[in-house]
């Protein structure tokens, strides 16, 4: 039989060079707002705080359950607050152990999650704003409802969305320039 036999071919070691002549791969600087940076942690905490504020203000009213848009806002900010809190904990861990979160899979997960939660929060805030305008301006029944609470919760949801947008854009930009 003609069976092949394994053979070992010697490989030459790369020549030794001075590090100053050939610097190792230059790594791109992490911008503030990206995952694992203090700016990213600040964005996550602000997302969480404004989403929780919107939830608490909306839940403090007794009649938010009667309007579907307000229930949708509550569901969206609950999801937003859970997502932001979990990523804030990941950012805290990354900062404590001085690790970078530039792993493409992790950044993809962060981007998709931020995109979904920001879209849901924005849509819920827009729907709630529409209902608030309907109640306050068109029907003129603010005296019977909690218009100030509805407006405050809607504003907090919009501010939470404004805090999610830079996180989403930074993660998306990081994926695009990979």
Secondary structure, DSSP 8 states (H G I E B T S, - for coil): ------------------TTTS---------TTSTTSHHHHHHHHHHHHHHHHHHHHHHTSSSGGG-HHHHHHHHHHHHHHHHHHHHHHHHHHHHHTT-----HHHHHHHHHHHHHHHHHHHHHHHHHHHHHHIIIIIS--TTTTTHHHHHHHHHHHHHHHHHHHHHHHHHHHHHHT-
